Amino acid sequence: MVRGRARGAGPGAVRRIGPSARRFLARRKGVLARLALWSLAEAGQAFLVGLAVARAVDQGFLAGDVRRGLLWLAAALAGVVCGAPVIRGVFAELAGLTEPLRDGLVRRVVDRSLAGAVAAPDGPGGTDRAAVSRLTNQAEIARDSFAGLVLTLRSFVFTAAGALLGLLSLHPALLVVVLPPLLGGVLLFLATLRPMAAAQRRALVADEALADHAARTRAGLRDLTACGTGPETARRGAALVDEAAAAARALAGWAAVRTAALGVAGHLPVLALLLAVEWLRGRGLTAGALLGAFTYLAQSLLPALHTLMTALGAAGARLLVVLDRITGPEPAPEPATTPPTQVAAYRVRPRGTTTATATATTATATATTGRPPAVELRSVTLSYGVRAEPVLDGVDLCVAPGEHLAVVGPSGIGKSTLLRLVAGTLAPSGGEVRVAGRPVTGRDARRRVLVPQEAYVFTGTVRDNLAYLCTDAADADLGAAVGALGLRPLVDRFGGLDAVLRPDELSGGEAQLIAAARAYLSPAPLLLLDEATSRLDPAAEARVEGALARRPGTLLVVAHRLSSAVRADRVLVLDGVGAVCGTHEEVLARSSLYRDLTGHWNGDPRPETRGHPGT
């Protein structure tokens, strides 16, 4: 069930929205006045049609004056034809209300989403996926619903005024017959508005929950497959689909009640008028007046009422719910649940070291070298909810300045998560992450650079792309980076450093080369490569990693091939249960997973020719 997110959509929502709605309308009095003027013409049209029919019958055809009867019918026709420019004028003014509303809602959604991201940029919930639904779906629902509501409410008020005034002008007794069933149906309809709005809100909440689940599942498909959690995620998705279907059925049920109310208000007045013909004739009502009354009901009053009830029952409820959802207070968060990409938890501790001695080892290393560790994790825990199992549990890790560490493990085991913690794009649930002795508190490209698998390249000169993280790089520095990473053929192909480069002209490997050169030029002392060379051939990958390792600073690499692990000073193997850290030879002796990945169990002494440590 989706709990803790839905707020009542009745009087509380109206109270929350009311002040903002009044301010919005008060700033547009001119538009409202022009709409009212156009609508007065519509009221006159409704009054004229029924009256013209009654006069055409009584003073024309029944009196034997066909010419007068036809003139009255021509007047009715002229009133109908004049309705076209009236409608055109109404729609021209309507845009002055609906477009500012949509623009304001979009700004509200973007501001709220950005404010949440700034307030908690590194948290696992920092991305407001529901904002996508509000931007692409709910803002458009609000605009369309508001437009429909303004049109129908305006039309009903002025058309009903014209029709009721016409009935009164024909004979006051007509109102005695028509008004009771009309008011009864309207009251029954109004009684359905609050539960209808609540059902509409539950449907929107279910839609957001399903969209959020789908987005998280798409992002974690590889991890789901690797960890075997696909069936559980599928069951969660099926439950959300069932909730959405249940909300839709409840909404349909209240729509049926609304239809019944429409039947009472839309058909009983006509039936009551037919049954009361003799009573009305006894009070002096003419045949023309009766026919005019039926015209008012069939052509003006009941169609306007039908449109109004349909709009209030559907568009009105949607508008109230969406406005409250976008402009109201943030809904309470859902109870914490295990995200679909969760993997088994593990602990990483230096060999033969407990949590306490790991801290002591760090202090000793600092005292010996005179510098704090380049990367240090102290009892770091990461989970995606209060009651969720941790993905990382009590991680202790120390990487010395200038060290080259390769992280190895199956797909989805948490290698990228570890690098995101160090990069500051993800905040730990517990413990502390330090870089160069300072706590990690968000992104800081001057201290560390994360190079992801999907390289970012933009349309611009080759120079601008290479110097993206070091805008004051000299030509000599750029040339050294181009030579060290093997970019010379690529630069020459485009025509030099000042030639324009377009992303669609690059292969995946070439884009990764540019991203690697960008990191090489960066002043950051810590580079984090998250499978950043996965699309390069082994020789190009070896050249890139060698150049980055020779660069002053520390290098952490999520290994794509075994050769990356062999080139590193130390290898960290994660298997979802424990972790082993040491040199290539040490880890071969201590980790059965690493032996399997290298092909050591098959007696092949050349690890580069066997498999790779996971992608």
TIDO-887976 format. One line per field, with one value per residue (C-alpha): residue number from 0; x, y, z. Coordinates in nm, 3 decimals, m for minus. Last residue first. Layout:
resi <- c(NUM:...)
x <- c(X:...)
y <- c(Y:...)
z <- c(Z:...)
//
This chain:
resi <- c(614:613:612:611:610:609:608:607:606:605:604:603:602:601:600:599:598:597:596:595:594:593:592:591:590:589:588:587:586:585:584:583:582:581:580:579:578:577:576:575:574:573:572:571:570:569:568:567:566:565:564:563:562:561:560:559:558:557:556:555:554:553:552:551:550:549:548:547:546:545:544:543:542:541:540:539:538:537:536:535:534:533:532:531:530:529:528:527:526:525:524:523:522:521:520:519:518:517:516:515:514:513:512:511:510:509:508:507:506:505:504:503:502:501:500:499:498:497:496:495:494:493:492:491:490:489:488:487:486:485:484:483:482:481:480:479:478:477:476:475:474:473:472:471:470:469:468:467:466:465:464:463:462:461:460:459:458:457:456:455:454:453:452:451:450:449:448:447:446:445:444:443:442:441:440:439:438:437:436:435:434:433:432:431:430:429:428:427:426:425:424:423:422:421:420:419:418:417:416:415:414:413:412:411:410:409:408:407:406:405:404:403:402:401:400:399:398:397:396:395:394:393:392:391:390:389:388:387:386:385:384:383:382:381:380:379:378:377:376:375:374:373:372:371:370:369:368:367:366:365:364:363:362:361:360:359:358:357:356:355:354:353:352:351:350:349:348:347:346:345:344:343:342:341:340:339:338:337:336:335:334:333:332:331:330:329:328:327:326:325:324:323:322:321:320:319:318:317:316:315:314:313:312:311:310:309:308:307:306:305:304:303:302:301:300:299:298:297:296:295:294:293:292:291:290:289:288:287:286:285:284:283:282:281:280:279:278:277:276:275:274:273:272:271:270:269:268:267:266:265:264:263:262:261:260:259:258:257:256:255:254:253:252:251:250:249:248:247:246:245:244:243:242:241:240:239:238:237:236:235:234:233:232:231:230:229:228:227:226:225:224:223:222:221:220:219:218:217:216:215:214:213:212:211:210:209:208:207:206:205:204:203:202:201:200:199:198:197:196:195:194:193:192:191:190:189:188:187:186:185:184:183:182:181:180:179:178:177:176:175:174:173:172:171:170:169:168:167:166:165:164:163:162:161:160:159:158:157:156:155:154:153:152:151:150:149:148:147:146:145:144:143:142:141:140:139:138:137:136:135:134:133:132:131:130:129:128:127:126:125:124:123:122:121:120:119:118:117:116:115:114:113:112:111:110:109:108:107:106:105:104:103:102:101:100:99:98:97:96:95:94:93:92:91:90:89:88:87:86:85:84:83:82:81:80:79:78:77:76:75:74:73:72:71:70:69:68:67:66:65:64:63:62:61:60:59:58:57:56:55:54:53:52:51:50:49:48:47:46:45:44:43:42:41:40:39:38:37:36:35:34:33:32:31:30:29:28:27:26:25:24:23:22:21:20:19:18:17:16:15:14:13:12:11:10:9:8:7:6:5:4:3:2:1:0)
x <- c(3.145:3.300:3.651:3.750:3.772:4.100:4.373:4.494:4.541:4.835:4.925:4.638:4.599:4.219:4.169:4.372:4.110:4.133:3.769:3.771:4.086:3.932:3.621:3.835:4.004:4.307:4.592:4.491:4.441:4.798:4.936:4.739:4.837:4.601:4.236:3.976:3.610:3.322:2.977:2.876:3.190:3.404:3.772:4.001:4.323:4.644:4.927:4.722:4.845:4.710:4.366:4.342:4.463:4.166:3.934:3.662:3.818:3.651:3.958:4.084:4.387:4.582:4.793:5.074:5.011:5.193:4.871:4.673:4.927:4.933:4.553:4.531:4.805:4.663:4.314:4.445:4.617:4.314:4.067:3.866:3.495:3.530:3.781:3.574:3.464:3.406:3.738:3.794:4.083:4.222:4.475:4.237:4.424:4.243:4.452:4.446:4.073:4.008:4.235:4.022:3.700:3.846:3.950:3.605:3.446:3.681:3.579:3.208:3.260:3.265:3.092:2.765:2.943:3.040:3.389:3.474:3.841:4.054:4.266:4.351:4.174:3.917:4.127:4.441:4.281:4.177:4.515:4.690:4.472:4.716:4.680:5.027:5.043:4.711:4.782:5.124:4.976:4.712:4.973:5.190:4.890:4.831:4.548:4.355:4.013:4.118:3.813:3.670:4.018:3.981:3.633:3.716:4.033:3.847:3.614:3.249:2.955:2.966:3.128:3.022:3.155:2.918:3.138:3.180:3.489:3.475:3.714:3.847:3.979:3.924:3.612:3.431:3.095:2.927:3.055:3.342:3.513:3.874:4.187:4.285:3.943:3.732:3.417:3.246:3.019:2.648:2.386:2.658:2.602:2.613:2.758:3.051:3.314:3.419:3.062:3.010:3.322:3.183:2.844:3.019:3.174:2.856:2.794:2.584:2.815:3.056:3.367:3.689:3.806:4.153:4.371:4.664:4.834:4.973:4.846:4.756:4.416:4.249:3.926:3.682:3.327:3.082:2.800:2.759:2.429:2.254:1.930:1.634:1.457:1.569:1.591:1.829:2.124:2.490:2.727:3.077:3.278:3.554:3.632:3.961:4.089:4.411:4.534:4.666:5.015:5.329:5.419:5.482:5.238:4.962:5.026:5.018:4.689:4.538:4.657:4.499:4.169:4.190:4.281:3.947:3.742:3.927:4.236:4.381:4.360:4.214:3.838:3.558:3.225:2.947:2.583:2.405:2.260:1.986:1.887:1.511:1.507:1.427:1.149:1.138:0.792:0.668:0.755:0.498:0.365:0.534:0.302:0.054:0.134:0.186:m0.033:m0.302:m0.313:m0.330:m0.612:m0.829:m0.776:m0.852:m1.174:m1.283:m1.193:m1.388:m1.697:m1.691:m1.656:m1.923:m2.158:m2.103:m2.146:m2.471:m2.599:m2.522:m2.695:m2.993:m3.040:m2.996:m3.141:m3.351:m3.471:m3.516:m3.674:m3.913:m4.017:m4.066:m4.293:m4.495:m4.511:m4.625:m4.900:m5.025:m5.013:m5.338:m5.328:m5.530:m5.278:m5.006:m5.193:m5.263:m4.897:m4.763:m4.665:m4.468:m4.290:m4.200:m4.052:m3.842:m3.727:m3.654:m3.408:m3.097:m3.103:m3.191:m2.980:m2.682:m2.710:m2.703:m2.394:m2.223:m2.297:m2.135:m1.831:m1.804:m1.767:m1.519:m1.292:m1.304:m1.215:m0.922:m0.790:m0.811:m0.624:m0.348:m0.320:m0.301:m0.026:0.162:0.132:0.254:0.558:0.638:0.606:0.835:1.092:1.085:1.120:1.415:1.621:1.864:2.168:2.319:1.986:1.867:2.203:2.180:1.820:1.895:1.813:1.510:1.382:1.424:1.232:0.954:0.917:0.892:0.631:0.426:0.438:0.340:0.043:m0.072:m0.061:m0.261:m0.527:m0.550:m0.606:m0.886:m1.055:m1.034:m1.173:m1.466:m1.529:m1.551:m1.752:m2.020:m2.250:m2.242:m2.403:m2.687:m2.742:m2.749:m2.995:m3.232:m3.199:m3.315:m3.587:m3.728:m3.666:m3.871:m4.231:m4.236:m4.020:m4.284:m4.548:m4.381:m4.494:m4.317:m4.100:m4.004:m3.898:m3.688:m3.522:m3.442:m3.290:m3.083:m2.952:m2.881:m2.683:m2.488:m2.398:m2.360:m2.131:m1.901:m1.880:m1.823:m1.549:m1.370:m1.379:m1.253:m0.962:m0.881:m0.887:m0.660:m0.409:m0.417:m0.382:m0.089:0.081:0.004:0.153:0.495:0.602:0.422:0.510:0.876:0.866:0.777:1.139:1.264:1.633:1.789:1.635:1.963:2.108:2.391:2.220:2.006:1.905:2.017:1.817:1.509:1.535:1.578:1.261:1.062:1.177:1.107:0.757:0.667:0.802:0.591:0.286:0.335:0.372:0.055:m0.146:m0.007:m0.117:m0.471:m0.589:m0.490:m0.549:m0.919:m0.953:m0.917:m1.135:m1.420:m1.392:m1.420:m1.719:m1.895:m1.799:m1.984:m2.288:m2.413:m2.537:m2.760:m2.912:m2.970:m3.154:m3.383:m3.454:m3.528:m3.773:m3.947:m3.961:m4.100:m4.384:m4.459:m4.485:m4.699:m4.968:m5.252:m5.263:m5.135:m4.843:m4.743:m4.831:m4.849:m4.608:m4.345:m4.376:m4.286:m3.998:m3.860:m3.875:m3.682:m3.405:m3.381:m3.298:m3.013:m2.869:m2.888:m2.698:m2.427:m2.396:m2.349:m2.070:m1.861:m1.886:m1.803:m1.491:m1.379:m1.422:m1.231:m0.939:m0.927:m0.947:m0.634:m0.424:m0.727:m0.762:m0.416:m0.451:m0.783:m0.637:m0.338:m0.567:m0.803:m0.549:m0.488:m0.846:m0.978:m0.743:m0.865:m1.227:m1.196:m0.890:m0.760:m0.389:m0.230:0.133:0.146:0.073:0.106:0.000)
y <- c(m0.487:m0.776:m0.883:m0.982:m1.310:m1.490:m1.374:m1.090:m1.338:m1.509:m1.795:m2.016:m2.309:m2.331:m2.217:m1.905:m1.800:m1.444:m1.421:m1.756:m1.670:m1.338:m1.515:m1.765:m1.478:m1.526:m1.644:m1.444:m1.143:m1.160:m1.195:m0.896:m0.688:m0.658:m0.611:m0.881:m0.811:m0.997:m1.124:m0.930:m1.034:m0.724:m0.750:m0.453:m0.472:m0.291:m0.122:m0.143:m0.280:m0.630:m0.493:m0.304:m0.617:m0.802:m0.594:m0.346:m0.241:0.023:0.244:0.459:0.678:0.901:1.203:1.310:1.168:0.839:0.650:0.860:0.789:0.418:0.402:0.567:0.353:0.029:0.120:0.196:m0.145:m0.330:m0.173:0.117:0.102:0.012:0.289:0.491:0.178:0.414:0.600:0.810:1.058:1.224:1.511:1.741:1.985:1.845:1.791:1.410:1.422:1.605:1.357:1.073:1.242:1.288:0.922:0.815:1.007:0.830:0.492:0.563:0.672:1.041:1.240:1.254:1.446:1.737:1.886:2.226:2.278:2.490:2.200:2.076:1.973:1.714:1.424:1.577:1.577:1.212:1.100:1.287:1.148:0.880:0.946:1.089:1.279:1.458:1.530:1.676:1.887:2.026:2.114:2.284:2.474:2.615:2.500:2.794:2.627:2.320:2.097:2.162:2.196:1.894:1.989:2.355:2.270:2.030:2.316:2.304:2.063:1.874:1.554:1.373:1.017:0.738:0.510:0.774:0.991:1.119:1.403:1.487:1.781:2.078:1.918:1.950:1.775:1.733:1.727:1.478:1.517:1.642:1.431:1.423:1.283:1.166:0.952:0.914:0.666:0.626:0.657:0.758:1.046:0.991:1.229:1.299:1.144:0.900:0.786:0.767:0.548:0.298:0.295:0.221:m0.089:m0.196:m0.560:m0.474:m0.645:m0.888:m0.759:m0.564:m0.226:m0.124:0.096:0.312:0.487:0.842:0.937:0.623:0.456:0.356:0.156:0.075:m0.011:m0.084:m0.216:m0.126:m0.207:m0.188:m0.383:m0.147:m0.039:0.323:0.347:0.325:0.188:0.291:0.227:0.369:0.255:0.504:0.542:0.713:0.836:1.028:0.935:1.224:1.357:1.355:1.017:0.835:1.029:0.992:0.621:0.577:0.763:0.550:0.232:0.349:0.403:0.055:m0.077:0.036:m0.099:m0.430:m0.506:m0.840:m0.738:m0.394:m0.394:m0.395:m0.520:m0.658:m0.603:m0.790:m0.581:m0.317:m0.207:m0.247:m0.020:m0.175:0.015:0.313:0.425:0.680:1.040:1.294:1.509:1.848:2.135:2.255:2.412:2.101:1.846:2.099:2.223:1.865:1.762:2.067:2.056:1.685:1.727:2.021:1.852:1.536:1.602:1.977:1.940:1.675:1.868:2.188:2.023:1.857:2.181:2.375:2.106:2.117:2.494:2.589:2.379:2.118:2.317:2.655:2.488:2.292:2.621:2.779:2.489:2.540:2.916:2.855:2.621:2.888:2.879:3.005:2.843:2.541:2.486:2.456:2.185:2.000:2.021:1.912:1.560:1.688:1.951:1.692:1.467:1.755:1.852:1.483:1.443:1.652:1.698:1.337:1.193:1.408:1.282:0.925:1.009:1.146:0.820:0.634:0.866:0.776:0.413:0.494:0.669:0.367:0.145:0.372:0.361:m0.019:m0.029:0.196:m0.022:m0.336:m0.176:m0.091:m0.451:m0.577:m0.347:m0.478:m0.836:m0.753:m0.606:m0.925:m1.135:m0.924:m0.951:m1.204:m0.994:m0.966:m0.925:m0.658:m0.484:m0.460:m0.341:m0.073:0.249:0.095:m0.028:0.311:0.483:0.220:0.246:0.626:0.607:0.353:0.569:0.879:0.701:0.562:0.912:1.045:0.773:0.834:1.203:1.129:0.910:1.194:1.436:1.204:1.164:1.547:1.611:1.345:1.557:1.830:1.589:1.504:1.878:1.942:1.660:1.792:2.151:2.051:1.823:2.117:2.400:2.283:2.271:2.584:2.764:2.706:2.859:3.200:3.216:3.308:3.581:3.351:3.082:3.341:3.460:3.098:3.052:3.372:3.308:2.944:3.054:3.310:3.081:2.767:2.925:3.078:2.751:2.554:2.772:2.834:2.465:2.352:2.595:2.496:2.127:2.179:2.384:2.156:1.839:1.998:2.072:1.715:1.532:1.648:1.864:1.686:1.340:1.440:1.591:1.243:1.145:1.389:1.299:1.355:1.040:0.859:1.166:1.361:1.682:1.717:2.084:2.165:1.877:1.973:2.335:2.224:2.011:2.288:2.552:2.325:2.236:2.596:2.726:2.470:2.569:2.937:2.871:2.660:2.928:3.206:3.005:2.934:3.283:3.510:3.215:3.237:3.585:3.460:3.160:3.386:3.610:3.313:3.181:3.515:3.530:3.198:3.276:3.531:3.242:3.114:3.458:3.503:3.171:3.282:3.608:3.406:3.198:3.520:3.639:3.303:3.330:3.687:3.576:3.276:3.493:3.246:3.311:2.959:3.016:3.365:3.523:3.203:2.976:3.233:3.406:3.088:3.004:3.359:3.350:3.025:3.153:3.508:3.423:3.187:3.449:3.719:3.497:3.441:3.816:3.853:3.594:3.820:4.094:3.853:3.731:4.093:4.154:3.837:3.936:4.283:4.144:3.936:4.008:3.937:3.594:3.477:3.635:3.458:3.126:3.163:3.232:2.941:2.662:2.561:2.621:2.427:2.139:2.128:2.148:1.830:1.671:1.499:1.437:1.134:1.049:0.847:0.515:0.361:0.000)
z <- c(m1.534:m1.351:m1.277:m1.629:m1.812:m1.883:m2.120:m1.897:m1.614:m1.780:m1.542:m1.669:m1.425:m1.454:m1.093:m1.176:m1.433:m1.311:m1.206:m1.034:m0.841:m0.743:m0.614:m0.421:m0.241:m0.016:m0.240:m0.543:m0.314:m0.196:m0.550:m0.681:m0.381:m0.088:0.008:0.069:0.132:0.287:0.201:m0.112:m0.307:m0.294:m0.392:m0.323:m0.524:m0.434:m0.624:m0.944:m1.279:m1.210:m1.129:m1.458:m1.643:m1.497:m1.707:m1.612:m1.284:m1.071:m1.039:m0.753:m0.834:m0.597:m0.695:m0.920:m1.272:m1.322:m1.242:m1.492:m1.766:m1.690:m1.680:m2.022:m2.184:m2.041:m2.162:m2.511:m2.526:m2.386:m2.633:m2.499:m2.426:m2.057:m1.989:m1.736:m1.552:m1.257:m1.250:m0.936:m0.949:m0.635:m0.633:m0.825:m1.051:m1.357:m1.667:m1.639:m1.562:m1.892:m2.070:m1.930:m2.044:m2.393:m2.405:m2.287:m2.573:m2.815:m2.674:m2.715:m3.073:m3.152:m3.426:m3.230:m2.953:m3.182:m3.180:m3.324:m3.411:m3.178:m3.052:m3.398:m3.716:m3.608:m3.731:m3.581:m3.235:m3.272:m3.401:m3.113:m2.833:m2.715:m2.342:m2.280:m2.608:m2.572:m2.205:m2.285:m2.565:m2.334:m2.075:m2.338:m2.473:m2.125:m1.897:m1.749:m1.776:m1.582:m1.537:m1.886:m2.036:m2.268:m2.384:m2.432:m2.629:m2.858:m2.940:m2.856:m2.862:m2.534:m2.414:m2.097:m2.074:m1.979:m1.767:m1.502:m1.429:m1.070:m0.988:m0.643:m0.445:m0.680:m0.828:m0.494:m0.472:m0.137:0.218:0.233:0.567:0.550:0.605:0.238:0.156:0.449:0.462:0.800:0.971:0.919:0.647:0.403:0.159:m0.218:m0.477:m0.244:m0.468:m0.193:m0.143:m0.518:m0.546:m0.295:m0.469:m0.798:m0.647:m0.466:m0.567:m0.872:m1.119:m0.961:m0.784:m0.823:m0.695:m0.814:m0.591:m0.712:m0.422:m0.442:m0.098:0.104:0.080:0.410:0.431:0.708:0.597:0.878:0.660:0.294:0.124:0.458:0.510:0.505:0.822:0.828:0.452:0.159:0.352:0.365:0.652:0.688:0.988:0.903:0.532:0.446:0.115:0.048:0.394:0.606:0.537:0.754:0.613:0.941:1.162:0.908:0.872:1.249:1.277:1.002:1.171:1.498:1.321:1.172:1.517:1.655:1.366:1.371:1.163:1.050:0.686:0.649:0.698:0.445:0.573:0.357:0.272:m0.004:m0.279:m0.293:m0.643:m0.595:m0.294:0.044:0.209:0.438:0.534:0.282:0.326:0.446:0.167:0.105:0.184:m0.080:m0.418:m0.631:m0.453:m0.361:m0.720:m0.849:m0.615:m0.674:m1.051:m1.073:m0.874:m1.086:m1.416:m1.339:m1.127:m1.180:m1.557:m1.592:m1.366:m1.563:m1.904:m1.800:m1.647:m1.966:m2.174:m1.933:m1.933:m2.296:m2.577:m2.402:m2.101:m2.268:m2.570:m2.348:m2.188:m2.533:m2.633:m2.315:m2.377:m2.734:m2.616:m2.376:m1.996:m1.846:m1.506:m1.618:m1.894:m1.626:m1.439:m1.765:m1.870:m1.530:m1.632:m1.931:m1.721:m1.458:m1.727:m1.863:m1.513:m1.434:m1.723:m1.653:m1.277:m1.192:m1.475:m1.379:m1.024:m1.158:m1.365:m1.055:m0.876:m1.167:m1.151:m0.784:m0.881:m1.161:m0.912:m0.686:m0.984:m1.078:m0.722:m0.725:m1.059:m0.924:m0.614:m0.830:m1.042:m0.723:m0.604:m0.942:m0.917:m0.570:m0.698:m0.991:m0.750:m0.546:m0.862:m0.988:m0.671:m0.820:m0.733:m1.081:m1.256:m1.014:m1.036:m1.415:m1.403:m1.143:m1.326:m1.494:m1.157:m0.992:m1.273:m1.270:m0.892:m0.912:m1.189:m0.991:m0.679:m0.878:m1.040:m0.705:m0.558:m0.854:m0.816:m0.442:m0.516:m0.763:m0.504:m0.250:m0.509:m0.579:m0.206:m0.178:m0.496:m0.446:m0.226:m0.491:m0.738:m0.504:m0.448:m0.824:m0.883:m0.617:m0.747:m1.095:m0.960:m0.753:m1.014:m1.311:m1.186:m0.966:m1.224:m1.491:m1.264:m1.307:m1.674:m2.000:m1.844:m1.560:m1.805:m1.993:m1.675:m1.596:m1.943:m1.935:m1.585:m1.672:m1.977:m1.774:m1.487:m1.698:m1.957:m1.697:m1.506:m1.827:m1.970:m1.641:m1.551:m1.889:m1.876:m1.517:m1.606:m1.907:m1.707:m1.402:m1.610:m1.795:m1.463:m1.350:m1.644:m1.759:m1.467:m1.182:m1.316:m1.349:m1.000:m0.868:m0.937:m0.676:m0.674:m0.332:m0.192:m0.169:0.004:m0.151:m0.252:0.063:0.093:m0.261:m0.407:m0.206:m0.316:m0.677:m0.659:m0.492:m0.740:m1.038:m0.917:m0.834:m1.165:m1.350:m1.146:m1.225:m1.597:m1.602:m1.420:m1.638:m1.945:m1.820:m1.727:m2.016:m2.249:m2.165:m2.319:m2.677:m2.596:m2.482:m2.789:m3.022:m2.829:m2.870:m3.238:m3.289:m3.070:m3.323:m3.537:m3.253:m3.192:m3.564:m3.572:m3.290:m3.475:m3.789:m3.583:m3.475:m3.837:m3.946:m3.698:m3.806:m4.170:m4.080:m3.921:m3.859:m3.485:m3.413:m3.654:m3.553:m3.221:m3.014:m3.205:m3.311:m2.975:m2.785:m3.021:m2.996:m2.616:m2.605:m2.835:m2.699:m2.336:m2.435:m2.675:m2.412:m2.169:m2.433:m2.485:m2.111:m2.141:m2.365:m2.104:m1.822:m2.003:m2.047:m1.675:m1.583:m1.805:m1.650:m1.297:m1.351:m1.040:m0.820:m0.982:m0.874:m0.528:m0.476:m0.590:m0.358:m0.062:m0.145:m0.209:0.151:0.259:m0.041:0.037:0.396:0.281:0.072:m0.085:0.225:0.217:0.058:0.129:0.447:0.284:m0.060:0.000)
//
